[in-house]
């Protein structure tokens, strides 16, 4: 092969691991060669130390924003996390050092929640998005009705989508921010389990033997902080 200047060589883009690349060893002061496979390995080691690894352990990043992560290791968070936006995944633990926290951004899109939610359980009826629901003894989500203890007990949630009986349903859990365009709350209102199936209301229930249970607080006209009380009272018939 005749000697040629690099600028005179034919352009080549279909690199494979066995391809050879010339390098200058700055330590030895000599020209040497390496493979494309070795270059990729070195670059991976370098970039893994400064960016979120998709499908692996996260390490201890100090800045950036992510919505979710993929991996199987624990996360040590010293500030906000990462510099990319993976879309899904699971970690075994999130470890927050003293003085740190998780910042929850207010949702602004219809039928959106920020914070705790689950899609692990089925609806037990023909549910509408925005329904206040409770986790029933049959292992399904059912409509809350503050007219009776039996329909206003235990774990509460808000249905985030319309589902039929037996279909898995996304449900906002306590501690989440929830937004529905159709809501018309007054900012600052205390919200209660409603006396209409699946509803919430901003007035204390007054019906005979109605259950008085706080379920959250209006952040603005169409957003609430969902924080159901574990306590409840009953009106006197």
Buried (B, 14 or more C-beta within 10 A) or exposed (E): EEEEEEEEEEEEEEEEEEEEEEEEEEEEEEEEEEBBEBBEEEEEEEEEEEBBBEEEBBBEBEEBEBEEBBBEBEBBBBEBBBBBEBEEEEBEEEEEEEEEEEEBEEBEEEBBBBBBBBEEBBBBBEBEBBBBBBBBEEEBBBBBBBBEEEBBBEBBBBBBBBBEEEEBBBBBBBEBBBBBEEBEBEEEBEBBBBBEBBBBBBEEBEEEEBBBBBBBBBBBEBBBBBBBBEEBEBBEE
